[in-house]
Every structure is written in C-alpha cells, then in structure tokens.
C-alpha cells in the first residue's frame, strides 16, 4: 500500500510562491512509483474539496483546474518518489489545505483517488 506525506505549506503573502512536496512510500507488488498517477486537491473551510492538478506516471501528462492553469505547475521526480506542486502568484483565495492523492487502480490518468495524504495548510494573506 502506498502512503503519501505532504509538506511545504505555510503562511505567505499575496503574490508569493510556494512549492509543495508529496513524498510516497510503500508500493503495491509489481509496481513502482513511476506507475502511479498523482493528483493534488485542496479544501477551504466550508467548501468541498476541489481538484487542482494531476500528473500521470510514465508519460508525465499533466492536467490543471482552470484556476491553476498558468500559475501552478505539477511535476514529479520518480527517483525521489516525490511529486511537487509549484504555486506562483498566490492569491488569498488559494488559502486551503492541500492534499496529494493517488490510486491503486492501474490507470494512465484519473481524477478519482482513494489514497490520500494528511494535507498541508497553505495560507495566503492579502
């Protein structure tokens, strides 16, 4: 079973940048980290969790939510079993707990995950 741990959150000012990391450990027999689709989602108080970005395993194809396009970049370093979310030009409305997630299903790409990290808080002050 894969476990995910996020880090890199914090308190920043509007316009600043942050890079979140999602470190993976463990794996399903017969699979390596590079096989896993990894996604980022976020949840603000009183709101439902929303999709942010996703990166595929082998091809590193990427998809972004509209609000993330052009400001956020998802990437992965398979040698380090880590996925990153670079967030630039942060806005107060980006304040949320950010979660990384994956799935044990052998898919090339998905936005539906069942394995989640514990989350990391990002707070953007105006």
OpenMM code with the backbone's topology and positions (N, CA, C; nanometers):
from openmm import Vec3, app, unit

residues = "UNK UNK UNK UNK UNK UNK UNK UNK UNK UNK UNK UNK UNK UNK UNK UNK UNK UNK UNK UNK UNK UNK UNK UNK UNK UNK UNK UNK UNK UNK UNK UNK UNK UNK UNK UNK UNK UNK UNK UNK UNK UNK UNK UNK UNK UNK UNK UNK UNK UNK UNK UNK UNK UNK UNK UNK UNK UNK UNK UNK UNK UNK UNK UNK UNK UNK UNK UNK UNK UNK UNK UNK UNK UNK UNK UNK UNK UNK UNK UNK UNK UNK UNK UNK UNK UNK UNK UNK UNK UNK UNK UNK UNK UNK UNK UNK UNK UNK UNK UNK UNK UNK UNK UNK UNK UNK UNK UNK UNK UNK UNK UNK UNK UNK UNK UNK UNK UNK UNK UNK UNK UNK UNK UNK UNK UNK".split()
positions = [
    Vec3(0.0843, -0.1187, 0.0000),
    Vec3(0.0000, 0.0000, 0.0000),
    Vec3(0.0886, 0.1247, 0.0000),
    Vec3(0.0582, 0.2183, -0.0874),
    Vec3(0.1325, 0.3438, -0.0948),
    Vec3(0.0829, 0.4397, 0.0120),
    Vec3(0.1759, 0.5068, 0.0773),
    Vec3(0.1418, 0.6140, 0.1702),
    Vec3(0.1993, 0.7451, 0.1157),
    Vec3(0.1265, 0.8545, 0.1403),
    Vec3(0.1660, 0.9852, 0.0893),
    Vec3(0.1793, 1.0838, 0.2043),
    Vec3(0.2834, 1.1661, 0.1986),
    Vec3(0.3049, 1.2680, 0.3002),
    Vec3(0.3342, 1.4002, 0.2315),
    Vec3(0.2505, 1.5008, 0.2591),
    Vec3(0.2695, 1.6339, 0.2013),
    Vec3(0.3548, 1.7208, 0.2935),
    Vec3(0.4226, 1.8157, 0.2345),
    Vec3(0.4987, 1.9145, 0.3096),
    Vec3(0.5141, 2.0391, 0.2253),
    Vec3(0.5602, 2.1465, 0.2894),
    Vec3(0.5888, 2.2693, 0.2160),
    Vec3(0.4873, 2.3799, 0.2321),
    Vec3(0.3790, 2.3523, 0.3015),
    Vec3(0.2804, 2.4567, 0.3221),
    Vec3(0.3317, 2.5642, 0.4168),
    Vec3(0.2550, 2.6712, 0.4276),
    Vec3(0.2943, 2.7782, 0.5181),
    Vec3(0.2116, 2.9022, 0.4976),
    Vec3(0.2543, 3.0092, 0.5627),
    Vec3(0.1883, 3.1390, 0.5543),
    Vec3(0.2706, 3.2288, 0.4632),
    Vec3(0.2080, 3.2779, 0.3573),
    Vec3(0.2763, 3.3664, 0.2630),
    Vec3(0.1860, 3.4847, 0.2322),
    Vec3(0.2420, 3.5826, 0.1646),
    Vec3(0.1650, 3.6987, 0.1231),
    Vec3(0.1186, 3.6816, -0.0215),
    Vec3(0.0157, 3.7528, -0.0552),
    Vec3(-0.0343, 3.7504, -0.1928),
    Vec3(0.0782, 3.7859, -0.2893),
    Vec3(0.0880, 3.7097, -0.3962),
    Vec3(0.1930, 3.7293, -0.4949),
    Vec3(0.3153, 3.6416, -0.4739),
    Vec3(0.3266, 3.5827, -0.3558),
    Vec3(0.4405, 3.4958, -0.3264),
    Vec3(0.4241, 3.3601, -0.3925),
    Vec3(0.5271, 3.2779, -0.3767),
    Vec3(0.5280, 3.1433, -0.4308),
    Vec3(0.5528, 3.0415, -0.3201),
    Vec3(0.5062, 2.9207, -0.3421),
    Vec3(0.5319, 2.8079, -0.2532),
    Vec3(0.5496, 2.6841, -0.3390),
    Vec3(0.6301, 2.5914, -0.2907),
    Vec3(0.6403, 2.4613, -0.3555),
    Vec3(0.6024, 2.3542, -0.2550),
    Vec3(0.4963, 2.2840, -0.2866),
    Vec3(0.4536, 2.1725, -0.2037),
    Vec3(0.5178, 2.0434, -0.2542),
    Vec3(0.5447, 1.9544, -0.1605),
    Vec3(0.6008, 1.8239, -0.1951),
    Vec3(0.5080, 1.7140, -0.1470),
    Vec3(0.5057, 1.6056, -0.2199),
    Vec3(0.4281, 1.4873, -0.1847),
    Vec3(0.5218, 1.3681, -0.1968),
    Vec3(0.5630, 1.3160, -0.0825),
    Vec3(0.6565, 1.2036, -0.0801),
    Vec3(0.5800, 1.0735, -0.0623),
    Vec3(0.6128, 0.9765, -0.1455),
    Vec3(0.5448, 0.8468, -0.1408),
    Vec3(0.6359, 0.7396, -0.0828),
    Vec3(0.5758, 0.6500, -0.0083),
    Vec3(0.6479, 0.5342, 0.0441),
    Vec3(0.5589, 0.4111, 0.0283),
    Vec3(0.6237, 0.2932, 0.0259),
    Vec3(0.5481, 0.1708, 0.0057),
    Vec3(0.4995, 0.1617, -0.1374),
    Vec3(0.4575, 0.0470, -0.1798),
    Vec3(0.4024, 0.0297, -0.3144),
    Vec3(0.3335, -0.1045, -0.3235),
    Vec3(0.2506, -0.1169, -0.4221),
    Vec3(0.1855, -0.2438, -0.4480),
    Vec3(0.2817, -0.3335, -0.5233),
    Vec3(0.2787, -0.4592, -0.4930),
    Vec3(0.3693, -0.5535, -0.5576),
    Vec3(0.3591, -0.5422, -0.7092),
    Vec3(0.4740, -0.5353, -0.7743),
    Vec3(0.4766, -0.5288, -0.9196),
    Vec3(0.4689, -0.3893, -0.9766),
    Vec3(0.4601, -0.2897, -0.8918),
    Vec3(0.4510, -0.1515, -0.9395),
    Vec3(0.5584, -0.0680, -0.8732),
    Vec3(0.6023, 0.0340, -0.9448),
    Vec3(0.6945, 0.1316, -0.8879),
    Vec3(0.6261, 0.2669, -0.8825),
    Vec3(0.6901, 0.3623, -0.8174),
    Vec3(0.6304, 0.4950, -0.8026),
    Vec3(0.5948, 0.5541, -0.9378),
    Vec3(0.6771, 0.5293, -1.0378),
    Vec3(0.6528, 0.5886, -1.1694),
    Vec3(0.5241, 0.5378, -1.2336),
    Vec3(0.4663, 0.4318, -1.1821),
    Vec3(0.3413, 0.3794, -1.2360),
    Vec3(0.2181, 0.4532, -1.1839),
    Vec3(0.2351, 0.5307, -1.0776),
    Vec3(0.1200, 0.5888, -1.0090),
    Vec3(0.0846, 0.7270, -1.0623),
    Vec3(-0.0425, 0.7463, -1.0887),
    Vec3(-0.0955, 0.8794, -1.1154),
    Vec3(-0.1070, 0.9517, -0.9816),
    Vec3(-0.0580, 1.0750, -0.9753),
    Vec3(-0.0618, 1.1520, -0.8511),
    Vec3(-0.1357, 1.2827, -0.8770),
    Vec3(-0.2255, 1.3160, -0.7885),
    Vec3(-0.3001, 1.4397, -0.8027),
    Vec3(-0.2928, 1.5262, -0.6779),
    Vec3(-0.3225, 1.6534, -0.6965),
    Vec3(-0.3355, 1.7481, -0.5853),
    Vec3(-0.4785, 1.8006, -0.5838),
    Vec3(-0.5339, 1.8096, -0.4651),
    Vec3(-0.6642, 1.8720, -0.4438),
    Vec3(-0.6516, 1.9654, -0.3252),
    Vec3(-0.7519, 2.0497, -0.3057),
    Vec3(-0.7482, 2.1400, -0.1920),
    Vec3(-0.8875, 2.1567, -0.1341),
    Vec3(-0.8902, 2.1952, -0.0090),
    Vec3(-1.0182, 2.2179, 0.0578),
    Vec3(-1.0066, 2.3390, 0.1483),
    Vec3(-1.0952, 2.4333, 0.1238),
    Vec3(-1.1040, 2.5532, 0.2077),
    Vec3(-1.2162, 2.5341, 0.3081),
    Vec3(-1.2105, 2.6067, 0.4213),
    Vec3(-1.3178, 2.5932, 0.5213),
    Vec3(-1.4545, 2.6196, 0.4622),
    Vec3(-1.5473, 2.5293, 0.4882),
    Vec3(-1.6827, 2.5469, 0.4415),
    Vec3(-1.7055, 2.5129, 0.2961),
    Vec3(-1.6013, 2.4665, 0.2284),
    Vec3(-1.6140, 2.4323, 0.0865),
    Vec3(-1.5807, 2.2857, 0.0643),
    Vec3(-1.6293, 2.2336, -0.0476),
    Vec3(-1.5941, 2.0978, -0.0837),
    Vec3(-1.4519, 2.0914, -0.1372),
    Vec3(-1.3937, 1.9742, -0.1263),
    Vec3(-1.2602, 1.9556, -0.1806),
    Vec3(-1.2651, 1.9696, -0.3328),
    Vec3(-1.1673, 2.0392, -0.3901),
    Vec3(-1.1661, 2.0608, -0.5342),
    Vec3(-1.0338, 2.0169, -0.5952),
    Vec3(-1.0429, 1.9710, -0.7165),
    Vec3(-0.9263, 1.9259, -0.7923),
    Vec3(-0.8367, 2.0436, -0.8263),
    Vec3(-0.7051, 2.0212, -0.8169),
    Vec3(-0.6080, 2.1245, -0.8518),
    Vec3(-0.5278, 2.0844, -0.9762),
    Vec3(-0.4625, 1.9682, -0.9688),
    Vec3(-0.3766, 1.9247, -1.0799),
    Vec3(-0.3505, 1.7763, -1.0661),
    Vec3(-0.3097, 1.7146, -1.1771),
    Vec3(-0.2773, 1.5726, -1.1768),
    Vec3(-0.1658, 1.5472, -1.2764),
    Vec3(-0.0823, 1.4496, -1.2439),
    Vec3(0.0264, 1.4114, -1.3334),
    Vec3(0.0265, 1.2594, -1.3467),
    Vec3(0.0404, 1.2147, -1.4703),
    Vec3(0.0403, 1.0710, -1.4931),
    Vec3(0.1752, 1.0117, -1.4546),
    Vec3(0.1839, 0.8803, -1.4605),
    Vec3(0.3052, 0.8134, -1.4196),
    Vec3(0.4132, 0.8163, -1.5253),
    Vec3(0.4025, 0.7280, -1.6210),
    Vec3(0.5103, 0.7080, -1.7168),
    Vec3(0.5284, 0.8274, -1.8092),
    Vec3(0.4206, 0.8835, -1.8607),
    Vec3(0.4317, 0.9903, -1.9617),
    Vec3(0.4399, 1.1284, -1.9003),
    Vec3(0.4068, 1.1429, -1.7706),
    Vec3(0.4027, 1.2736, -1.7032),
    Vec3(0.3100, 1.3719, -1.7735),
    Vec3(0.2022, 1.3226, -1.8299),
    Vec3(0.0994, 1.4135, -1.8801),
    Vec3(0.0395, 1.4891, -1.7618),
    Vec3(0.0002, 1.6122, -1.7869),
    Vec3(-0.0484, 1.6979, -1.6784),
    Vec3(-0.1828, 1.7591, -1.7143),
    Vec3(-0.2691, 1.7748, -1.6156),
    Vec3(-0.3942, 1.8476, -1.6308),
    Vec3(-0.4128, 1.9367, -1.5084),
    Vec3(-0.4738, 2.0534, -1.5340),
    Vec3(-0.4909, 2.1514, -1.4276),
    Vec3(-0.6354, 2.1994, -1.4221),
    Vec3(-0.6762, 2.2375, -1.3020),
    Vec3(-0.8012, 2.3108, -1.2895),
    Vec3(-0.7824, 2.4476, -1.3542),
    Vec3(-0.8919, 2.5073, -1.3952),
    Vec3(-0.8829, 2.6371, -1.4628),
    Vec3(-0.8114, 2.7405, -1.3760),
    Vec3(-0.8380, 2.7417, -1.2469),
    Vec3(-0.7773, 2.8434, -1.1605),
    Vec3(-0.6273, 2.8215, -1.1444),
    Vec3(-0.5815, 2.6985, -1.1683),
    Vec3(-0.4404, 2.6658, -1.1509),
    Vec3(-0.3594, 2.6857, -1.2795),
    Vec3(-0.4265, 2.6802, -1.3912),
    Vec3(-0.3575, 2.6913, -1.5205),
    Vec3(-0.2806, 2.8225, -1.5300),
    Vec3(-0.1518, 2.8122, -1.5596),
    Vec3(-0.0687, 2.9303, -1.5753),
    Vec3(-0.0027, 2.9788, -1.4470),
    Vec3(-0.0529, 2.9360, -1.3310),
    Vec3(0.0070, 2.9779, -1.2035),
    Vec3(0.0724, 2.8609, -1.1299),
    Vec3(0.0139, 2.7421, -1.1436),
    Vec3(0.0633, 2.6240, -1.0731),
    Vec3(0.1275, 2.5291, -1.1733),
    Vec3(0.2309, 2.4581, -1.1266),
    Vec3(0.2960, 2.3567, -1.2094),
    Vec3(0.3149, 2.2303, -1.1272),
    Vec3(0.2652, 2.1204, -1.1785),
    Vec3(0.2850, 1.9914, -1.1138),
    Vec3(0.3991, 1.9191, -1.1845),
    Vec3(0.4843, 1.8545, -1.1065),
    Vec3(0.5968, 1.7812, -1.1638),
    Vec3(0.6279, 1.6629, -1.0735),
    Vec3(0.7120, 1.5754, -1.1218),
    Vec3(0.7478, 1.4588, -1.0413),
    Vec3(0.8940, 1.4232, -1.0624),
    Vec3(0.9526, 1.3678, -0.9565),
    Vec3(1.0879, 1.3138, -0.9621),
    Vec3(1.0752, 1.1686, -0.9184),
    Vec3(1.0689, 1.0799, -1.0141),
    Vec3(1.0462, 0.9389, -0.9820),
    Vec3(1.1621, 0.8777, -0.9050),
    Vec3(1.2816, 0.9316, -0.9236),
    Vec3(1.3965, 0.8805, -0.8489),
    Vec3(1.3837, 0.9101, -0.7000),
    Vec3(1.3103, 1.0177, -0.6678),
    Vec3(1.2912, 1.0567, -0.5282),
    Vec3(1.1527, 1.0200, -0.4768),
    Vec3(1.0730, 0.9528, -0.5601),
    Vec3(0.9363, 0.9155, -0.5201),
    Vec3(0.8577, 1.0369, -0.4710),
    Vec3(0.8717, 1.1462, -0.5412),
    Vec3(0.8124, 1.2714, -0.4966),
    Vec3(0.7445, 1.3447, -0.6123),
    Vec3(0.6309, 1.4020, -0.5811),
    Vec3(0.5599, 1.4899, -0.6736),
    Vec3(0.5558, 1.6288, -0.6114),
    Vec3(0.5707, 1.7302, -0.6953),
    Vec3(0.5741, 1.8688, -0.6492),
    Vec3(0.4583, 1.9482, -0.7071),
    Vec3(0.4197, 2.0503, -0.6337),
    Vec3(0.3239, 2.1475, -0.6851),
    Vec3(0.3840, 2.2857, -0.6620),
    Vec3(0.4327, 2.3445, -0.7685),
    Vec3(0.4872, 2.4797, -0.7615),
    Vec3(0.3723, 2.5776, -0.7801),
    Vec3(0.3546, 2.6652, -0.6837),
    Vec3(0.2437, 2.7600, -0.6883),
    Vec3(0.3001, 2.9017, -0.6896),
    Vec3(0.2717, 2.9736, -0.7957),
    Vec3(0.3189, 3.1109, -0.8108),
    Vec3(0.2019, 3.2082, -0.8084),
    Vec3(0.2329, 3.3338, -0.7859),
    Vec3(0.1313, 3.4399, -0.7859),
    Vec3(0.0130, 3.4011, -0.6987),
    Vec3(0.0423, 3.3600, -0.5783),
    Vec3(-0.0630, 3.3119, -0.4894),
    Vec3(-0.1602, 3.4230, -0.4528),
    Vec3(-0.2856, 3.3836, -0.4356),
    Vec3(-0.3932, 3.4756, -0.4018),
    Vec3(-0.4555, 3.4318, -0.2696),
    Vec3(-0.5204, 3.5249, -0.2005),
    Vec3(-0.5866, 3.4847, -0.0744),
    Vec3(-0.6856, 3.3704, -0.0944),
    Vec3(-0.7495, 3.3648, -0.2096),
    Vec3(-0.8459, 3.2570, -0.2343),
    Vec3(-0.7794, 3.1216, -0.2566),
    Vec3(-0.6472, 3.1178, -0.2618),
    Vec3(-0.5760, 2.9903, -0.2681),
    Vec3(-0.5572, 2.9293, -0.1301),
    Vec3(-0.5962, 3.0020, -0.0265),
    Vec3(-0.5859, 2.9503, 0.1089),
    Vec3(-0.6690, 2.8238, 0.1240),
    Vec3(-0.6046, 2.7162, 0.1692),
    Vec3(-0.6714, 2.5869, 0.1794),
    Vec3(-0.5740, 2.4852, 0.2370),
    Vec3(-0.6273, 2.3710, 0.2717),
    Vec3(-0.5438, 2.2541, 0.2979),
    Vec3(-0.5251, 2.1816, 0.1650),
    Vec3(-0.4022, 2.1567, 0.1306),
    Vec3(-0.3692, 2.0913, 0.0040),
    Vec3(-0.3337, 1.9446, 0.0296),
    Vec3(-0.3973, 1.8581, -0.0459),
    Vec3(-0.3784, 1.7143, -0.0320),
    Vec3(-0.3224, 1.6563, -0.1617),
    Vec3(-0.2311, 1.5617, -0.1481),
    Vec3(-0.1956, 1.4822, -0.2644),
    Vec3(-0.2635, 1.3460, -0.2510),
    Vec3(-0.2834, 1.2821, -0.3635),
    Vec3(-0.3602, 1.1589, -0.3645),
    Vec3(-0.3187, 1.0724, -0.4814),
    Vec3(-0.3507, 0.9425, -0.4689),
    Vec3(-0.3233, 0.8500, -0.5768),
    Vec3(-0.4262, 0.7380, -0.5733),
    Vec3(-0.4091, 0.6423, -0.6624),
    Vec3(-0.4997, 0.5299, -0.6704),
    Vec3(-0.4225, 0.4022, -0.6954),
    Vec3(-0.4761, 0.2915, -0.6441),
    Vec3(-0.4171, 0.1613, -0.6712),
    Vec3(-0.4653, 0.1045, -0.8046),
    Vec3(-0.5659, 0.1693, -0.8627),
    Vec3(-0.6131, 0.1231, -0.9928),
    Vec3(-0.5048, 0.1514, -1.0976),
    Vec3(-0.4867, 0.0589, -1.1873),
    Vec3(-0.3808, 0.0707, -1.2875),
    Vec3(-0.4313, 0.1529, -1.4055),
    Vec3(-0.4301, 0.2858, -1.3830),
    Vec3(-0.4824, 0.3792, -1.4823),
    Vec3(-0.3723, 0.4710, -1.5303),
    Vec3(-0.3826, 0.5141, -1.6545),
    Vec3(-0.2856, 0.6098, -1.7072),
    Vec3(-0.3154, 0.7508, -1.6564),
    Vec3(-0.4434, 0.7794, -1.6346),
    Vec3(-0.4809, 0.9129, -1.5888),
    Vec3(-0.6178, 0.9037, -1.5220),
    Vec3(-0.6367, 0.9777, -1.4156),
    Vec3(-0.7640, 0.9832, -1.3462),
    Vec3(-0.7675, 1.1054, -1.2577),
    Vec3(-0.8876, 1.1451, -1.2179),
    Vec3(-0.9044, 1.2495, -1.1168),
    Vec3(-0.9751, 1.1934, -0.9946),
    Vec3(-0.9892, 1.0642, -0.9895),
    Vec3(-1.0557, 0.9976, -0.8783),
    Vec3(-0.9531, 0.9141, -0.8027),
    Vec3(-0.9391, 0.9455, -0.6739),
    Vec3(-0.8362, 0.8822, -0.5923),
    Vec3(-0.8963, 0.8257, -0.4653),
    Vec3(-0.8319, 0.7230, -0.4121),
    Vec3(-0.8787, 0.6676, -0.2859),
    Vec3(-0.7702, 0.6643, -0.1792),
    Vec3(-0.6484, 0.7014, -0.2143),
    Vec3(-0.5385, 0.7072, -0.1179),
    Vec3(-0.4976, 0.8537, -0.1040),
    Vec3(-0.5048, 0.9049, 0.0186),
    Vec3(-0.4831, 1.0475, 0.0424),
    Vec3(-0.3767, 1.0683, 0.1489),
    Vec3(-0.3026, 1.1772, 0.1359),
    Vec3(-0.2133, 1.2188, 0.2412),
    Vec3(-0.2901, 1.2940, 0.3480),
    Vec3(-0.2174, 1.3436, 0.4476),
    Vec3(-0.2836, 1.4110, 0.5605),
    Vec3(-0.3083, 1.5586, 0.5332),
    Vec3(-0.2447, 1.6119, 0.4292),
    Vec3(-0.2665, 1.7509, 0.3920),
    Vec3(-0.1629, 1.8455, 0.4508),
    Vec3(-0.1460, 1.9581, 0.3834),
    Vec3(-0.0581, 2.0644, 0.4325),
    Vec3(-0.1291, 2.1979, 0.4133),
    Vec3(-0.1256, 2.2815, 0.5152),
    Vec3(-0.2003, 2.4081, 0.5141),
    Vec3(-0.1239, 2.5145, 0.4370),
    Vec3(-0.1942, 2.5799, 0.3473),
    Vec3(-0.1420, 2.6966, 0.2775),
    Vec3(-0.2325, 2.8144, 0.3113),
    Vec3(-0.1720, 2.9199, 0.3627),
    Vec3(-0.2466, 3.0403, 0.3969),
    Vec3(-0.1832, 3.1582, 0.3248),
    Vec3(-0.2646, 3.2299, 0.2485),
    Vec3(-0.2168, 3.3442, 0.1718),
    Vec3(-0.2844, 3.4691, 0.2271),
    Vec3(-0.2044, 3.5591, 0.2793),
    Vec3(-0.2590, 3.6823, 0.3357),
    Vec3(-0.2603, 3.7917, 0.2297),
    Vec3(-0.3546, 3.8814, 0.2423),
    Vec3(-0.3669, 3.9899, 0.1437),
    Vec3(-0.2816, 4.1097, 0.1824),
] * unit.nanometer
topology = app.Topology()
chain = topology.addChain("A")
for resn in residues:
    res = topology.addResidue(resn, chain)
    for name in ("N", "CA", "C"):
        topology.addAtom(name, app.Element.getBySymbol(name[0]), res)
